[in-house]
Amino acid sequence: MKVIKDISEAVNSTNVKPGSVIYTGGNAATPQTLLQQLVKDKSIKKVELISILLLGDIQELFSKESCQRIKHRVIFSGPYSRKALNEGLATYQVMHLSNVPFQVKNYLKPNVVFIQVSGPDKGGNYSYGTTVEGVQAAVNTAKANGGIVIAERNRQMPFILGTTIDESNIDFLIDTDYPLPVIPYLRPDETAHKIGRLITELFITDGCTLQYGIGKVPEAVTDAVIDKGIKDIGIYTELFTDSMQKLIEKKIVTNKFSDVNFSISSIFLAKDKNGYDWLDYNSSVQNRPCNFTNNILRIAQQHKMIAINSAIGVDLHGNIWADSLKGRQIYSGIGGQADFLRGSILSKNGYGIIAMESTTNNGISKIIDMCPEGITTTAIAADPVVIVTENGAFNPLGLNLAEHAIGIAHLAEQNTKEMLLRKIYDSPEFYKPREALSDKSPKGFIPYESIEK
């Protein structure tokens, strides 16, 4: 391992030759110094860059000029890559998070890896810090095929226990010191609290294992779990956030029914520096690669696995989409949603849950008759996914397609619900839909008012 002072000693057209395939860490561990040099050095060209949600000061990486030199393969899009993707300047690499390491090793085959690390520990091992996902597979693939690994050791990166990289596998190391990207805290409003209460009252009990992400609804679920007095929770997730830290600090998380006594995640994000500092050498959490955390069979083995994810929309059949606004208008990515939905359904007494507000901020219904043409779905009608909005919860188990449609329509806001129910009733395709116009709650649907009694 060569420790360098000037980043150009490592990131240059000699090491990153035309035809190179680069894999970069992402999320809070986006190696910003390395990527900034990739933008700065115009002699680096005709290379590919594989990424998962790049954050931080890297906007120029997706400029029109940069995209002419760098072919982006974006597995999960963020605020900087979204415009480039939808203007044909970058490519969308569609895959489940669980499958990233396999495809990296066997198909994408990077020969250059950019990472951010902390450490070393007393054994000479560096932590991958807040992001493992497919990074370990990329490192192993590059080293097995004569490639190079370039790391920046950020003074502010926590040493998260679990998956590490030996110093012998790092070719170049440069020391940096800058704040990690943070996620804004979104205070739950009454709509989010209704969703959180529904999920907690109906599906979360003592000893459950939880997976959820960031946003108002996860925060509301956390508050509801605390208010309900639930105990002995386990955490097995792809993304660890401040709300989960809160449950650990309140001793609600014990991982009593897990194989290990610590929470497991592949990616870590926090709302401030204190959240990242809390992770440093903290034995209550460990990181793992995403082919471990998102393995459907491992998810299924968790005790009463409750996976809570959000979506952009759902149609009357129960098709769910989360990565796109239209068929080819990419917003984010498949991520691990399908992994956790399907794994949790296989868990004994587990549930895969889609939690979302019934309308957008602009008042547009997220519940529609038919999904947009060409849309990528993270769950199809045959997946027994529970759908929850502020209006109620719908469980499709045991129901036919007409009963799906009627129950899902009841999740919508009042005007949309009435319109959809009339459409169901008037449609010749649905079997005996008279129940559509009934005042009674349909099969599989539990209204919010029922948990308030």
Residue, then its C-alpha position, 0 to 999 in steps of 0.5 A: m500500500k502506497v500512502i500518497k499526498d497528492i491524489s493525482e498520483a493515484v487517479n490519473s490516465t496511467n492508472v485509469k486507462p481507456g477501457s477501465v471499469i471503475y466501481t465506486g462506493g456510494n451513499a455516505a461513503t462516496p469517495q468525493t476526493l477521488l471522484q472530484q479528481l476523476v472529473k478534474d483530469k480530462s485525460i481520463k476518458k473512455v471509462e465506465l463508472i458503476s455507482i449506487l446513490l452517489l452523495g456529497d460534492i460530486q455534482e460535476l461528475f454528471s455534467k454533460e462534459s463529464c458524461q462524454r468521457i465517463k459512461h455511467r452505469v447507475i444502479f440506484s439514482g440520486p439527486y445528481s444522476r437523475k437528470a443525466l439518466n433521463e436525458g440519455l447521458a447515463t445508463y440505468q443498471v437495473m438489478h436487485l441489491s442482493n444481486v449486485p455482488f454477483q453481477v459485479k464479479n461475473y459480468l461487470k468485472p471492475n478493474v479499478v475500485f474507489i472506496q472510502v475507509s477508516g482505520p486501521d485496527k490493530g490487525g491492519n484491517y480497514s473498515y468500509g465504514t458506512t457503505v459495504e453493498g457491492v464494494q467488497a465484491a468489487v475489491n475482490t474482483a479487481k484484485a483477482n484480475g490485476g486491478i487496483v484499489i484506491a482508498e481515501r481514509n476520511r478522518q470523519m468516517p466511523f469504523i463500523l465493525g463487521t466487513t473489513i479490507d486488509e491493508s494489503n488489498i489497498d494500492f493507494l491511500i490518501d488521507t482526507d478530512y471532510p463531513l459525511p453527507v447527511i440526510p434531513y430529518l423529516r418530522p412526521d405529520e399526522t398523515a405519517h403518524k396514521i400510517g405508523r400507527l396502523i402498521t404498528e397496531l396491526f403487524i408489529t409485536d414483541g420479538c419482531t425483526l424490522q427493516y425500514g428506510i428513511g422519511k416521515v413514515p419510518e420516523a412515525v413507525t419508530d414513534a408508534v413502536i415506542d408508544k406501544g411499548i414493544k420490546d425485544i425487537g431485532i434489526y436486520t436491514e439494508l439501511f440503518t438510520d437514526s430512528m433505529q439508533k433511537l430504538i437501540e438506545k431505548k433498549i427496545v432493540t435486543n436482537k433476542f431472537s436473532d442468531v447474533n446480538f447486534s443489528i446488521s445493515s449494509i448501508f448507514l446514513a445519519k442526520d448529523k455528525n453525532g449519528y455517525d460518531w455513534l457508529d464508531y466501534n459500536s458493537s451493537v451494529q455491524n456491516r455486511p455486504c448486500n448479498f448477505t443482508n438482502n439474501i431472500l433466504r436469510i431474510a426469511q430466516q429472521h424472526k417475524m420479519i417485518a419489512i416496511n418500504s415505500a412506493i411511488g404508486v400502486d394500481l388496482h391489481g396490486n402492481i407496485w412501482a418504486d424506481s420510476l415516475k413513468g416507463r423510462q423516467i427513472y427516479s431512484g432504483i430497484g434497490g432492495q425493496a423486492d428482496f425484503l418484500r419477498g423474504s419477509i413474506l417467507s418468514k414465519n409470521g412475517y409481513g412485507i409492507i408498502a407504506m405510502e401516503s395516498t397522494t403526492n404533495n401536489g394532491i395527485s393520487k398514488i393509487i391508480d387504475m392501471c400502472p403506467e405502460g412499461i413501468t418497472t415493478t418491484a412487486i406484482a399482483a401475485d406478491p401478497v404485499v400488505i399496502v398501507t396508507e393513512n386511510g387503512a391497510f389492505n392484505p391481499l391474502g386469499l382474495n381474487l383480482a376483483e377483491h384486490a381492486i376493491g380493497i386497494a381502491h379503499l386506500a385512496e383519498q375519498n374522491t379517487k376512491e369513489m371514482l375507482l369503485r365506480k370504474i370497478y363496478d362498471s368494468p365487465e372484466f371484474y367478477k361480480p363487483r357489486e361489493a364495490l359500491s357497498d358501504k361496508s369495509p371490503k375483504g382484506f381492508i382495515p380502515y384507520e378508524s378501526i384501530e382508534k376504537 
